[in-house]
Amino acid sequence: MLRLNFLNRYFNGANLKIILIITFIFILSSFNTYPQWYLQNPYPTANSLNAVKLISEDVGWAVGNAGAILKTSDGGTTWEYQASGINSELTDVSFINPNIGWTIGANGIILKTTNGGTTWNLQTSGVSHYLNSVSFADANHGIVVGQNGPNGIILRTTNGGTNWTEVTGITTNELVGVFFPDTSNGTAVGKGGTILRTSNGGINWTAQSSGTTQLLTSVFFTNKDTGTAVGWASTVLRTTNGGTSWAQDSLSIDAYFEDVYFTDANHGVAVGWGGVIVRTTNGGTSWLEPSHLTKTLTGVCFGNSQIGIAVGIFGSVMKTTDAGVTWNAKSSGVQANLYSVFFTAKDTGTAVGNAGRILHTTNGGSDWTIEIIPMGREYGFKSVHFPKGNKFKGIAVGETGVVCKTTNGGTIWDTSTVGRKNLNSVFLTDTSNAIVVGDTGTILKTTNGGATWTTQTSGTTNNLLSVFLTDDTTGIAVGNTGTILRTTDGGTSWTTQTSGTINNLTCVYFSDKNNGTTVGDNGTIIKTTNGGINWTTQTNEISRHLKGVFFTDANNGTVVGEMGSIFRTTDNGANWALEETNTFNLLSGVFFTDANNGTVVGDGGLILRTSGTSPDFVIANLKVYLEGPYNGSGGMTTTLNTNNLIPKNSDSAYSAVVYDYTPVTVSSIPDSVVDWVLVELRTGTASSTKVAERAAFLKSNGAIVDTNGTSPVKFSGLSVGNYYVVIRHRNHLAIMTATTIPLSSSSYLYNFTTAQSRAYGSNAMRDLGGSIFGMVAGDIDGDGNVDYSNDLLNRWLPSFGYHGYFSEDLNLNTDVDYTEDLLNNWLPNFGYATQVP
């Protein structure tokens, strides 16, 4: 199935009732990785769901963006988040019984569970490509298809995914869907009308003539001969001879299909863009569209002949109990994009967004009242604001000049329009005076509470995206290409300020009359300390587009933006730490009522809430390779693990006396683990600045994970800040991050493998080929040098020929041998020394 992140801008299926009261059920465990931000809207998730699999009428799984895995045990009425351990997009899911299943996704991700999803373990796919579809015929035989650039890829396993083999040279077209009705016969479909067929379990594939050049997104067979493929431009193909010939089904509607499922040879359902659902009861001779109202759907599955679930963008969940004749929503809450949020008290707030949505809460977001303004329904609202000290009179503005006013705190809104320009931001200094900014340099001013508006001269034709006034007279407006305007007469006249950037500036906020921050594209953060007269760009490692900013005082601030980004500072922006949100949705608006209580809104109706201080821990999210066990294709061997030689107590690998850390013991070694490593945090380059050290596991894909085998390494009792990170392995030279890196409860990945410059010092790592770098092998005694006496004479030579868990085994293949350990790993590195001080 084709993944549809870019379709988030489409709005489909608006409920035409003017007032809806919906009580949102939000579960803290939905975002249980780090409980900083929890979901308030929509339920069960705001992440787009890409696929669903039911194994009975009650039990099933849905997967989607940001590593989302949801399980239902009551036929889709409620959903429980399962920890995937990743943030990558998941595209498809396959289960063969209530316990054993797989999910796949971006970056070559393949996860497997053997306990119904309680835990998911990463499998080594051998590729880093985008994987689209997975089909298992039994516990051992599975096929995954996807893309490598424009080309299609096929991965095959015969042992449940312990090993995956790429079937090469099959097609130059991306493959999007695959289905196996048994272990031998399978069909894959994709771009350009591609249909491939295998009859020997995926070893060999033969191209079939589809009769179309449209993109095919999904295929389903009820037996080895009878199948249906669907795709774009109302494409529905049918075969009854195993694909020897395909015929186009007759369809009377325009549709772009994403998935298809049949419960038997006659009864099937297909879903797609715009929430389309069609069903057939005669094997595809004719298709009917049931009456329903929903958003774009990307996956559909049935637990039996009557009960089915369809999933889609922004967490949409639809269910049928009558074989697809009728469908009812099992997801709840507004799913239109939200752009702005404002609270007049700790628990009383308003959020606005697309399709005329105005949401209101009086209990901190546990419940939101949804009002749909008819005038704004086609486009929507971009900004909402209330004057300081007044809880009743507010203004919301939006596209095509729409303006809404409330005089009762947001319970009722009156609408009007001012011209046809899109209005992007509004600020009220009191109940009478307000400034609005919009496209092509539009600035409007009112002195009578919005009864009338006058156009002001801005001096620019650039779109203005945000405005903030520090008092009755002084204010700042920002916009495209680095535009900053300043007024000192309440908005009557404006002068251009030097911003120092050409990036679009999207939001501006002042914590007091002097200290202000504006944010924008490409991680732009610009500060002023003199009321906007001068602006200085802050250096940071943020590269994502930022859309919102809020400071509770001069030091404590939050910015939000694309890919679900929330960054927090406690030192006036000198350092920014990424916080966990578990979403890829664009975040546009942020508001805090005090230092601890905040709300963020974004695409898909996403509303996140925090009600506490930052957690007292940080994580180190790291990736490294060891030269010794590196396999030359983006992974490392796990021979020690498969031979059950890795000790369960870290002290057996790294002496607690020598390394001054607290050792840990595990009940078992997780799958795909290469070996133990030590992770050390420092505040400076010197060893005397060490503040923490922990034992962790190194996995075959280079990820360093905590002792649970999935999550990054957690350091309790440490605050958000910048640290040097040192990685130690018992027979490789230690490395350290080139500079301090920001660590928080959801730190960015720091990938040592991408460049020599990622490690501190000069040539601290080995070039492993293909511009991939790894830790240098050969330091057998761990003294920081690959030398002759200590490593060769005193350690390797006496152990030559041994088999087991030995530091002298440099390639970690269980044997202390001559060719692999001495010639290939120690000798080339003789004379190397660690660069870690």
Solvent accessible surface area in square Angstrom, and as a share of the most:
residue,aa,sasa,rsa
1,M,14,0.06
2,L,31,0.16
3,R,18,0.07
4,L,4,0.02
5,N,67,0.34
6,F,100,0.42
7,L,3,0.01
8,N,25,0.13
9,R,157,0.57
10,Y,96,0.37
11,F,64,0.27
12,N,36,0.18
13,G,33,0.32
14,A,20,0.16
15,N,54,0.28
16,L,122,0.61
17,K,133,0.56
18,I,74,0.37
19,I,85,0.43
20,L,34,0.17
21,I,124,0.63
22,I,45,0.23
23,T,93,0.54
24,F,5,0.02
25,I,104,0.53
26,F,57,0.24
27,I,64,0.33
28,L,112,0.56
29,S,53,0.34
30,S,8,0.05
31,F,6,0.02
32,N,81,0.41
33,T,67,0.39
34,Y,19,0.07
35,P,112,0.71
36,Q,14,0.06
37,W,1,0.00
38,Y,41,0.16
39,L,4,0.02
40,Q,4,0.02
41,N,0,0.00
42,P,1,0.01
43,Y,13,0.05
44,P,3,0.02
45,T,0,0.00
46,A,2,0.01
47,N,1,0.01
48,S,4,0.03
49,L,1,0.00
50,N,3,0.02
51,A,1,0.01
52,V,11,0.07
53,K,50,0.21
54,L,7,0.03
55,I,48,0.24
56,S,42,0.27
57,E,77,0.34
58,D,63,0.33
59,V,36,0.21
60,G,0,0.00
61,W,0,0.00
62,A,0,0.00
63,V,0,0.00
64,G,0,0.00
65,N,3,0.01
66,A,8,0.06
67,G,5,0.05
68,A,2,0.01
69,I,0,0.00
70,L,0,0.00
71,K,45,0.19
72,T,0,0.00
73,S,75,0.48
74,D,60,0.31
75,G,1,0.01
76,G,0,0.00
77,T,69,0.40
78,T,67,0.39
79,W,9,0.03
80,E,109,0.49
81,Y,27,0.10
82,Q,20,0.09
83,A,70,0.54
84,S,8,0.05
85,G,41,0.39
86,I,36,0.18
87,N,85,0.43
88,S,21,0.13
89,E,11,0.05
90,L,0,0.00
91,T,0,0.00
92,D,12,0.06
93,V,9,0.05
94,S,10,0.07
95,F,8,0.04
96,I,53,0.27
97,N,49,0.25
98,P,79,0.50
99,N,77,0.40
100,I,39,0.20
101,G,0,0.00
102,W,0,0.00
103,T,0,0.00
104,I,0,0.00
105,G,0,0.00
106,A,15,0.12
107,N,94,0.48
108,G,5,0.05
109,I,20,0.10
110,I,0,0.00
111,L,2,0.01
112,K,41,0.17
113,T,0,0.00
114,T,84,0.49
115,N,63,0.32
116,G,4,0.03
117,G,0,0.00
118,T,101,0.58
119,T,70,0.41
120,W,3,0.01
121,N,45,0.23
122,L,29,0.14
123,Q,23,0.10
124,T,59,0.34
125,S,9,0.06
126,G,54,0.52
127,V,23,0.13
128,S,84,0.54
129,H,47,0.21
130,Y,57,0.22
131,L,0,0.00
132,N,1,0.00
133,S,5,0.03
134,V,8,0.05
135,S,10,0.06
136,F,15,0.06
137,A,34,0.26
138,D,48,0.25
139,A,38,0.30
140,N,71,0.36
141,H,64,0.29
142,G,3,0.03
143,I,4,0.02
144,V,0,0.00
145,V,0,0.00
146,G,0,0.00
147,Q,49,0.22
148,N,63,0.32
149,G,50,0.48
150,P,98,0.61
151,N,60,0.31
152,G,11,0.11
153,I,6,0.03
154,I,1,0.00
155,L,0,0.00
156,R,53,0.19
157,T,4,0.02
158,T,65,0.38
159,N,60,0.31
160,G,1,0.01
161,G,0,0.00
162,T,97,0.56
163,N,93,0.48
164,W,26,0.09
165,T,87,0.51
166,E,66,0.30
167,V,24,0.14
168,T,100,0.58
169,G,85,0.82
170,I,51,0.26
171,T,25,0.14
172,T,103,0.60
173,N,50,0.26
174,E,22,0.10
175,L,0,0.00
176,V,0,0.00
177,G,3,0.02
178,V,9,0.05
179,F,43,0.18
180,F,14,0.06
181,P,44,0.28
182,D,51,0.26
183,T,53,0.31
184,S,45,0.29
185,N,23,0.12
186,G,0,0.00
187,T,0,0.00
188,A,0,0.00
189,V,0,0.00
190,G,0,0.00
191,K,107,0.45
192,G,36,0.35
193,G,4,0.04
194,T,18,0.10
195,I,2,0.01
196,L,6,0.03
197,R,30,0.11
198,T,3,0.01
199,S,83,0.54
200,N,59,0.30
201,G,12,0.12
202,G,0,0.00
203,I,91,0.46
204,N,93,0.48
205,W,27,0.10
206,T,91,0.53
207,A,78,0.61
208,Q,35,0.15
209,S,91,0.59
210,S,10,0.07
211,G,80,0.77
212,T,31,0.18
213,T,115,0.67
214,Q,69,0.31
215,L,23,0.11
216,L,0,0.00
217,T,0,0.00
218,S,8,0.05
219,V,7,0.04
220,F,22,0.09
221,F,3,0.01
222,T,45,0.26
223,N,73,0.37
224,K,103,0.44
225,D,50,0.26
226,T,18,0.10
227,G,1,0.01
228,T,0,0.00
229,A,0,0.00
230,V,0,0.00
231,G,0,0.00
232,W,61,0.21
233,A,48,0.37
234,S,21,0.14
235,T,5,0.03
236,V,0,0.00
237,L,4,0.02
238,R,29,0.10
239,T,3,0.01
240,T,98,0.57
241,N,66,0.34
242,G,8,0.08
243,G,0,0.00
244,T,112,0.65
245,S,62,0.40
246,W,27,0.09
247,A,62,0.48
248,Q,101,0.45
249,D,16,0.08
250,S,84,0.54
251,L,36,0.18
252,S,111,0.71
253,I,45,0.23
254,D,141,0.73
255,A,5,0.04
256,Y,83,0.32
257,F,0,0.00
258,E,0,0.00
259,D,13,0.07
260,V,3,0.02
261,Y,40,0.15
262,F,5,0.02
263,T,46,0.27
264,D,59,0.31
265,A,43,0.34
266,N,73,0.37
267,H,71,0.32
268,G,5,0.05
269,V,3,0.02
270,A,0,0.00
271,V,0,0.00
272,G,0,0.00
273,W,54,0.19
274,G,39,0.37
275,G,1,0.01
276,V,12,0.07
277,I,0,0.00
278,V,2,0.01
279,R,34,0.12
280,T,3,0.02
281,T,65,0.38
282,N,62,0.32
283,G,11,0.11
284,G,2,0.01
285,T,102,0.59
286,S,51,0.33
287,W,17,0.06
288,L,118,0.59
289,E,87,0.39
290,P,15,0.10
291,S,108,0.70
292,H,42,0.19
293,L,109,0.54
294,T,14,0.08
295,K,13,0.05
296,T,2,0.01
297,L,0,0.00
298,T,1,0.01
299,G,0,0.00
300,V,4,0.02
301,C,3,0.02
302,F,10,0.04
303,G,22,0.21
304,N,59,0.30
305,S,62,0.40
306,Q,85,0.38
307,I,27,0.14
308,G,0,0.00
309,I,0,0.00
310,A,0,0.00
311,V,0,0.00
312,G,0,0.00
313,I,2,0.01
314,F,3,0.01
315,G,0,0.00
316,S,2,0.02
317,V,0,0.00
318,M,6,0.03
319,K,25,0.11
320,T,1,0.00
321,T,87,0.51
322,D,45,0.23
323,A,19,0.15
324,G,0,0.00
325,V,72,0.42
326,T,68,0.39
327,W,14,0.05
328,N,95,0.49
329,A,64,0.50
330,K,65,0.28
331,S,16,0.11
332,S,37,0.24
333,G,14,0.14
334,V,6,0.04
335,Q,27,0.12
336,A,2,0.01
337,N,13,0.07
338,L,0,0.00
339,Y,43,0.17
340,S,16,0.11
341,V,9,0.05
342,F,30,0.12
343,F,8,0.03
344,T,31,0.18
345,A,34,0.26
346,K,110,0.47
347,D,62,0.32
348,T,35,0.21
349,G,1,0.01
350,T,2,0.01
351,A,0,0.00
352,V,0,0.00
353,G,0,0.00
354,N,25,0.13
355,A,3,0.02
356,G,0,0.00
357,R,15,0.06
358,I,2,0.01
359,L,0,0.00
360,H,27,0.12
361,T,2,0.01
362,T,94,0.55
363,N,63,0.32
364,G,6,0.06
365,G,0,0.00
366,S,42,0.27
367,D,48,0.25
368,W,1,0.00
369,T,50,0.29
370,I,3,0.01
371,E,21,0.09
372,I,1,0.00
373,I,5,0.03
374,P,78,0.49
375,M,94,0.42
376,G,2,0.02
377,R,83,0.30
378,E,140,0.63
379,Y,94,0.36
380,G,1,0.01
381,F,0,0.00
382,K,54,0.23
383,S,11,0.07
384,V,5,0.03
385,H,21,0.10
386,F,3,0.01
387,P,3,0.02
388,K,197,0.83
389,G,85,0.82
390,N,40,0.20
391,K,107,0.45
392,F,119,0.50
393,K,89,0.38
394,G,2,0.01
395,I,4,0.02
396,A,0,0.00
397,V,0,0.00
398,G,0,0.00
399,E,33,0.15
400,T,29,0.17
401,G,0,0.00
402,V,2,0.01
403,V,1,0.01
404,C,0,0.00
405,K,54,0.23
406,T,4,0.02
407,T,98,0.57
408,N,61,0.31
409,G,9,0.09
410,G,3,0.03
411,T,89,0.52
412,I,107,0.54
413,W,14,0.05
414,D,92,0.48
415,T,51,0.30
416,S,45,0.29
417,T,69,0.40
418,V,36,0.21
419,G,55,0.53
420,R,176,0.64
421,K,99,0.42
422,N,51,0.26
423,L,0,0.00
424,N,23,0.12
425,S,11,0.07
426,V,5,0.03
427,F,23,0.10
428,L,5,0.02
429,T,30,0.17
430,D,52,0.27
431,T,45,0.26
432,S,43,0.27
433,N,51,0.26
434,A,3,0.02
435,I,4,0.02
436,V,0,0.00
437,V,0,0.00
438,G,0,0.00
439,D,27,0.14
440,T,69,0.40
441,G,5,0.05
442,T,18,0.11
443,I,0,0.00
444,L,9,0.04
445,K,33,0.14
446,T,1,0.01
447,T,87,0.50
448,N,72,0.37
449,G,21,0.20
450,G,5,0.05
451,A,70,0.55
452,T,83,0.48
453,W,36,0.13
454,T,82,0.47
455,T,107,0.62
456,Q,25,0.11
457,T,111,0.65
458,S,10,0.06
459,G,70,0.68
460,T,27,0.15
461,T,115,0.67
462,N,51,0.26
463,N,45,0.23
464,L,0,0.00
465,L,45,0.22
466,S,8,0.05
467,V,6,0.04
468,F,28,0.12
469,L,7,0.04
470,T,34,0.20
471,D,67,0.35
472,D,98,0.51
473,T,62,0.36
474,T,22,0.13
475,G,0,0.00
476,I,1,0.00
477,A,0,0.00
478,V,0,0.00
479,G,0,0.00
480,N,36,0.18
481,T,77,0.45
482,G,6,0.06
483,T,13,0.07
484,I,0,0.00
485,L,0,0.00
486,R,44,0.16
487,T,1,0.00
488,T,82,0.48
489,D,60,0.31
490,G,10,0.09
491,G,0,0.00
492,T,74,0.43
493,S,60,0.39
494,W,23,0.08
495,T,85,0.50
496,T,101,0.59
497,Q,29,0.13
498,T,116,0.68
499,S,10,0.06
500,G,67,0.64
501,T,26,0.15
502,I,152,0.77
503,N,42,0.21
504,N,49,0.25
505,L,0,0.00
506,T,17,0.10
507,C,27,0.16
508,V,4,0.02
509,Y,43,0.16
510,F,7,0.03
511,S,34,0.22
512,D,62,0.32
513,K,136,0.58
514,N,63,0.33
515,N,31,0.16
516,G,1,0.01
517,T,1,0.00
518,T,0,0.00
519,V,0,0.00
520,G,0,0.00
521,D,21,0.11
522,N,83,0.42
523,G,3,0.03
524,T,10,0.06
525,I,0,0.00
526,I,0,0.00
527,K,15,0.06
528,T,2,0.01
529,T,92,0.53
530,N,55,0.28
531,G,5,0.05
532,G,0,0.00
533,I,91,0.46
534,N,92,0.47
535,W,25,0.09
536,T,94,0.54
537,T,72,0.42
538,Q,34,0.15
539,T,130,0.75
540,N,42,0.22
541,E,118,0.53
542,I,13,0.07
543,S,84,0.54
544,R,57,0.21
545,H,62,0.28
546,L,0,0.00
547,K,63,0.27
548,G,2,0.02
549,V,4,0.03
550,F,15,0.06
551,F,7,0.03
552,T,48,0.28
553,D,62,0.32
554,A,33,0.26
555,N,74,0.38
556,N,49,0.25
557,G,3,0.02
558,T,2,0.01
559,V,0,0.00
560,V,0,0.00
561,G,0,0.00
562,E,50,0.22
563,M,90,0.40
564,G,3,0.03
565,S,0,0.00
566,I,0,0.00
567,F,2,0.01
568,R,29,0.11
569,T,1,0.01
570,T,98,0.57
571,D,53,0.28
572,N,42,0.22
573,G,1,0.01
574,A,69,0.53
575,N,58,0.30
576,W,17,0.06
577,A,4,0.03
578,L,27,0.13
579,E,7,0.03
580,E,20,0.09
581,T,7,0.04
582,N,21,0.11
583,T,7,0.04
584,F,48,0.20
585,N,3,0.02
586,L,50,0.25
587,L,0,0.00
588,S,15,0.10
589,G,7,0.07
590,V,12,0.07
591,F,27,0.11
592,F,9,0.04
593,T,45,0.26
594,D,60,0.31
595,A,55,0.43
596,N,54,0.27
597,N,16,0.08
598,G,1,0.01
599,T,1,0.00
600,V,0,0.00
601,V,0,0.00
602,G,0,0.00
603,D,16,0.08
604,G,0,0.00
605,G,0,0.00
606,L,1,0.00
607,I,0,0.00
608,L,0,0.00
609,R,10,0.04
610,T,3,0.02
611,S,64,0.42
612,G,31,0.30
613,T,102,0.59
614,S,45,0.29
615,P,30,0.19
616,D,103,0.54
617,F,17,0.07
618,V,0,0.00
619,I,5,0.03
620,A,0,0.00
621,N,37,0.19
622,L,2,0.01
623,K,49,0.21
624,V,1,0.00
625,Y,9,0.03
626,L,0,0.00
627,E,29,0.13
628,G,10,0.10
629,P,4,0.02
630,Y,32,0.12
631,N,75,0.38
632,G,58,0.56
633,S,79,0.51
634,G,32,0.31
635,G,3,0.03
636,M,6,0.03
637,T,55,0.32
638,T,30,0.18
639,T,42,0.24
640,L,2,0.01
641,N,21,0.11
642,T,102,0.59
643,N,71,0.36
644,N,137,0.70
645,L,49,0.25
646,I,9,0.04
647,P,28,0.18
648,K,106,0.45
649,N,57,0.29
650,S,0,0.00
651,D,61,0.32
652,S,78,0.50
653,A,17,0.13
654,Y,2,0.01
655,S,43,0.27
656,A,25,0.19
657,V,140,0.80
658,V,109,0.62
659,Y,47,0.18
660,D,105,0.54
661,Y,19,0.07
662,T,110,0.64
663,P,50,0.31
664,V,39,0.23
665,T,94,0.55
666,V,20,0.12
667,S,104,0.67
668,S,69,0.45
669,I,31,0.16
670,P,25,0.15
671,D,84,0.43
672,S,25,0.16
673,V,0,0.00
674,V,1,0.01
675,D,0,0.00
676,W,0,0.00
677,V,0,0.00
678,L,0,0.00
679,V,0,0.00
680,E,4,0.02
681,L,0,0.00
682,R,1,0.01
683,T,77,0.45
684,G,18,0.17
685,T,45,0.26
686,A,46,0.35
687,S,70,0.45
688,S,103,0.67
689,T,40,0.23
690,K,61,0.26
691,V,66,0.38
692,A,23,0.18
693,E,20,0.09
694,R,57,0.21
695,A,1,0.01
696,A,0,0.00
697,F,0,0.00
698,L,0,0.00
699,K,8,0.03
700,S,5,0.03
701,N,49,0.25
702,G,0,0.00
703,A,30,0.23
704,I,3,0.02
705,V,8,0.05
706,D,14,0.07
707,T,36,0.21
708,N,95,0.49
709,G,2,0.02
710,T,44,0.25
711,S,27,0.18
712,P,31,0.20
713,V,0,0.00
714,K,77,0.33
715,F,4,0.01
716,S,88,0.57
717,G,61,0.59
718,L,30,0.15
719,S,78,0.50
720,V,65,0.37
721,G,20,0.19
722,N,54,0.28
723,Y,16,0.06
724,Y,31,0.12
725,V,0,0.00
726,V,0,0.00
727,I,0,0.00
728,R,56,0.20
729,H,8,0.03
730,R,14,0.05
731,N,0,0.00
732,H,3,0.01
733,L,1,0.01
734,A,11,0.08
735,I,1,0.00
736,M,0,0.00
737,T,0,0.00
738,A,31,0.24
739,T,79,0.46
740,T,44,0.26
741,I,10,0.05
742,P,37,0.23
743,L,1,0.01
744,S,3,0.02
745,S,3,0.02
746,S,8,0.05
747,S,7,0.05
748,Y,68,0.26
749,L,91,0.45
750,Y,19,0.07
751,N,28,0.14
752,F,1,0.00
753,T,7,0.04
754,T,79,0.46
755,A,32,0.25
756,Q,46,0.21
757,S,85,0.55
758,R,75,0.27
759,A,3,0.03
760,Y,63,0.24
761,G,49,0.47
762,S,76,0.49
763,N,101,0.52
764,A,9,0.07
765,M,4,0.02
766,R,61,0.22
767,D,87,0.45
768,L,35,0.17
769,G,40,0.38
770,G,74,0.71
771,S,82,0.53
772,I,48,0.24
773,F,29,0.12
774,G,1,0.01
775,M,0,0.00
776,V,1,0.00
777,A,0,0.00
778,G,0,0.00
779,D,4,0.02
780,I,3,0.01
781,D,48,0.25
782,G,33,0.31
783,D,66,0.34
784,G,11,0.11
785,N,62,0.32
786,V,2,0.01
787,D,34,0.17
788,Y,106,0.40
789,S,60,0.39
790,N,57,0.29
791,D,0,0.00
792,L,23,0.12
793,L,74,0.37
794,N,94,0.48
795,R,80,0.29
796,W,11,0.04
797,L,99,0.49
798,P,82,0.52
799,S,12,0.08
800,F,104,0.43
801,G,60,0.58
802,Y,112,0.43
803,H,115,0.52
804,G,7,0.07
805,Y,47,0.18
806,F,64,0.27
807,S,21,0.14
808,E,8,0.04
809,D,1,0.01
810,L,0,0.00
811,N,17,0.09
812,L,2,0.01
813,N,42,0.22
814,T,5,0.03
815,D,55,0.28
816,V,1,0.01
817,D,37,0.19
818,Y,107,0.41
819,T,75,0.44
820,E,65,0.29
821,D,0,0.00
822,L,23,0.11
823,L,67,0.33
824,N,75,0.39
825,N,8,0.04
826,W,11,0.04
827,L,93,0.46
828,P,60,0.37
829,N,0,0.00
830,F,104,0.43
831,G,62,0.60
832,Y,71,0.27
833,A,44,0.34
834,T,37,0.21
835,Q,63,0.28
836,V,18,0.10
837,P,75,0.47
